[in-house]
Amino acid sequence: MKSKDLLQLNLSSLPREQLERMAEAGLQIIECYRVMKKGSINIVGELLKGQGEFYELDHYPNDDVFDSDTHSQYYYHAHRADAGEHGHFHTFLRQPGMPDGTLPVPYDGDEPWPTGKDALSHLIAISMDAYGYPLGLFATNRWVTAEAWYKAEDVIAMLDHFKIDHAFPSWPVNLWISSMLVLFRPQIEVLLHERDQVVAQWVAAHPDIDVFEDRKLDLTGYMAINVEEQIKAVAAALNPLNIST
């Protein structure tokens, strides 16, 4: 697994329309932080509110969060304390919410993959610290999330369709996670392309092993993130000469 610094990415090369969407997403995230801070709460605390005792590996909230209109889904859980995180969000898109004609890659292994409307794709995971703020993004192997497997280009196209547009279990949490996938879209794209490269290299090195089920390959890439620094980078890319408007 490789690690990258978000500041290595050149945001100035992105289309202005995308940068404007990223800037708006950044404002939404800051607004979520503002209203939660006034209530002395944070993203993780708000999500876990009323969920009872917190157990490692259990999904929070129970039965996940799902938007029946967009077919977007996420849950939070913990099992990587050794990585310095409190827990992480896994984000998904289910098959009915994907662009028309999107299909999983061919697979001739023994492990059954979800099919039909249940053929979901993992998008990205968001690592969180003990104070309820994001630490980084990471991509995973198929067995980690029991998904169907789609090539990186198809998963990237799915990012435009991820949105949790309701108030369960928390409106600010849902707005925050939807906006995170917009603000950090360039980093997510890098991680997804790297994911496919890592898998291909793994296959070449272990031709007799089903790469998608190999427990020795769990995370395919990680990238540290910082919301405030990303917002500054977007602003600089939108206004490279720092001209007042």
Beta strands, then each sheet from edge to edge (+ up, - down):
strand 1: 2-5
strand 2: 60-67
strand 3: 72-77
strand 4: 87-93
strand 5: 121-128
strand 6: 134-140
strand 7: 219-224
sheet 1: 1+ 7+ 6- 5+ 4- 3+ 2-
end
